[in-house]
Amino acid sequence: MDDTLANPTSTGEKPAKERFAKAIEEAKAGAQALGKEAQERADLYREKVTSQSGEWTAQAKEKATTYANEGKAKASEGIAAVGKLVSENAGLIDEKVGVKYGDYARSAAQSLQDVSARIDAKELDELAEDAKEFVRKSPGLAIGIAAVGGFLLARMLRGSND
């Protein structure tokens, strides 16, 4: 049998129980030090992310505004193109259906051109406010337009997969 365990005082060593308790205390102290260091690092990373989040938010807002302006321009161009197409075909409508319907087509084409010009002239904030006001005044019509738009979009997307 090992003499140090049987008679710890004979060699001047501490009993195993005391050494074990000391090792546990050292492990606890080490764990606390590691925990403190981990907390400090986490705080540094949190501060870094917090400072960068403001930059990321600004960049995201700038990109969103750019994309929204591009979308506004494309929508305006699309409406103007449809108006031009209707206007160009008004003469054909006169011949095939009648002058009365050709006049309706010209009127619709002019309305589309006017809408396109108004969209171009307004800023995004003004357009958003106009949309909110329209929904407040005519919620049923807004829901109907959204439903028809969603249906048409679904048909276009479904048709592209065929």
PLY file of the C-alpha trace (Angstrom):
ply
format ascii 1.0
element vertex 162
property float x
property float y
property float z
element edge 161
property int vertex1
property int vertex2
end_header
0.00 0.00 0.00
1.16 3.56 -0.69
2.67 5.08 2.43
1.63 8.65 1.52
-2.04 7.74 1.58
-1.78 5.58 4.67
0.35 8.00 6.64
0.34 11.48 5.07
2.08 13.14 7.97
5.12 10.92 7.76
6.22 12.43 4.42
4.94 15.93 5.18
2.30 15.88 2.45
-1.29 16.95 2.97
-3.94 14.28 3.07
-5.60 13.39 -0.25
-8.87 14.92 0.89
-7.23 18.31 1.42
-5.42 18.14 -1.94
-8.69 17.25 -3.64
-10.49 20.17 -1.93
-7.70 22.52 -3.00
-7.89 21.23 -6.59
-11.64 21.81 -6.59
-11.15 25.37 -5.31
-8.54 26.02 -7.99
-10.89 24.61 -10.65
-13.70 26.86 -9.39
-11.41 29.89 -9.45
-10.27 28.98 -12.96
-13.87 28.55 -14.10
-14.80 31.92 -12.61
-11.86 33.56 -14.35
-12.86 31.95 -17.66
-16.46 32.99 -17.11
-15.39 36.57 -16.42
-13.19 36.61 -19.52
-16.01 35.16 -21.63
-18.39 37.82 -20.29
-15.90 40.58 -21.12
-15.46 39.25 -24.65
-19.22 38.94 -25.08
-19.61 42.54 -23.95
-16.99 43.66 -26.49
-18.72 41.76 -29.30
-22.11 43.13 -28.22
-20.75 46.69 -28.32
-19.21 46.06 -31.74
-22.45 44.64 -33.14
-24.46 47.47 -31.62
-22.21 50.08 -33.19
-22.30 48.30 -36.56
-26.06 47.76 -36.47
-26.58 51.49 -36.91
-24.41 51.41 -40.01
-26.19 48.32 -41.33
-29.57 49.93 -40.73
-28.53 53.04 -42.62
-27.19 50.95 -45.50
-30.36 48.85 -45.61
-32.54 51.96 -45.61
-30.47 53.49 -48.40
-30.72 50.32 -50.52
-34.45 50.00 -49.87
-34.97 53.60 -50.94
-32.93 53.02 -54.08
-34.92 49.90 -54.96
-38.21 51.65 -54.22
-37.26 54.57 -56.47
-36.28 52.14 -59.23
-39.59 50.31 -58.78
-41.48 53.60 -58.90
-39.72 54.55 -62.13
-40.41 51.15 -63.71
-44.07 51.25 -62.68
-44.41 54.72 -64.16
-42.73 53.59 -67.38
-45.00 50.55 -67.55
-48.15 52.60 -67.09
-46.96 55.08 -69.69
-46.21 52.22 -72.12
-49.69 50.77 -71.67
-51.19 54.23 -72.19
-49.17 54.67 -75.37
-50.22 51.23 -76.62
-53.89 51.98 -76.00
-53.54 55.38 -77.66
-51.85 53.88 -80.73
-54.62 51.31 -81.10
-57.48 53.80 -80.67
-57.72 54.23 -84.46
-58.04 50.49 -84.93
-60.76 50.43 -82.28
-62.55 53.22 -84.21
-62.54 51.05 -87.33
-63.44 47.71 -85.74
-65.84 48.63 -82.96
-66.82 52.24 -83.43
-65.74 55.82 -82.79
-67.44 55.88 -79.40
-65.21 53.03 -78.15
-62.15 54.59 -79.75
-62.87 57.75 -77.76
-63.09 55.61 -74.60
-59.69 54.15 -75.47
-58.20 57.62 -76.01
-59.66 58.79 -72.71
-58.23 55.74 -70.92
-54.85 56.29 -72.58
-54.81 59.92 -71.45
-55.72 58.87 -67.91
-52.87 56.36 -67.90
-50.45 59.03 -69.13
-51.66 61.39 -66.38
-51.22 58.72 -63.71
-47.71 58.00 -64.98
-46.81 61.69 -64.81
-48.20 62.01 -61.26
-46.22 58.99 -60.11
-43.05 60.47 -61.58
-43.70 63.82 -59.94
-44.30 62.50 -56.41
-41.76 61.34 -53.85
-42.04 57.93 -52.20
-43.37 59.39 -48.94
-46.14 61.19 -50.80
-47.07 58.02 -52.69
-47.18 56.04 -49.45
-49.41 58.68 -47.85
-51.69 58.67 -50.91
-51.96 54.87 -50.70
-52.83 55.03 -46.99
-55.46 57.66 -47.66
-56.95 55.59 -50.50
-57.19 52.52 -48.25
-58.84 54.61 -45.49
-61.40 56.05 -47.91
-62.11 52.85 -49.87
-61.05 49.75 -47.95
-63.30 47.44 -49.98
-61.92 48.66 -53.27
-58.36 48.38 -51.94
-58.97 44.76 -50.91
-60.51 44.04 -54.30
-57.55 45.55 -56.15
-55.13 43.59 -53.96
-57.05 40.35 -54.60
-57.10 40.88 -58.37
-53.41 41.84 -58.36
-52.56 38.74 -56.32
-54.60 36.55 -58.65
-52.89 37.98 -61.74
-49.46 37.62 -60.15
-50.20 34.01 -59.21
-51.37 33.26 -62.75
-48.24 34.82 -64.24
-45.95 32.88 -61.89
-47.83 29.63 -62.40
-47.78 30.12 -66.15
-44.00 30.60 -66.15
-43.46 27.17 -64.57
-45.27 25.32 -67.36
0 1
1 2
2 3
3 4
4 5
5 6
6 7
7 8
8 9
9 10
10 11
11 12
12 13
13 14
14 15
15 16
16 17
17 18
18 19
19 20
20 21
21 22
22 23
23 24
24 25
25 26
26 27
27 28
28 29
29 30
30 31
31 32
32 33
33 34
34 35
35 36
36 37
37 38
38 39
39 40
40 41
41 42
42 43
43 44
44 45
45 46
46 47
47 48
48 49
49 50
50 51
51 52
52 53
53 54
54 55
55 56
56 57
57 58
58 59
59 60
60 61
61 62
62 63
63 64
64 65
65 66
66 67
67 68
68 69
69 70
70 71
71 72
72 73
73 74
74 75
75 76
76 77
77 78
78 79
79 80
80 81
81 82
82 83
83 84
84 85
85 86
86 87
87 88
88 89
89 90
90 91
91 92
92 93
93 94
94 95
95 96
96 97
97 98
98 99
99 100
100 101
101 102
102 103
103 104
104 105
105 106
106 107
107 108
108 109
109 110
110 111
111 112
112 113
113 114
114 115
115 116
116 117
117 118
118 119
119 120
120 121
121 122
122 123
123 124
124 125
125 126
126 127
127 128
128 129
129 130
130 131
131 132
132 133
133 134
134 135
135 136
136 137
137 138
138 139
139 140
140 141
141 142
142 143
143 144
144 145
145 146
146 147
147 148
148 149
149 150
150 151
151 152
152 153
153 154
154 155
155 156
156 157
157 158
158 159
159 160
160 161
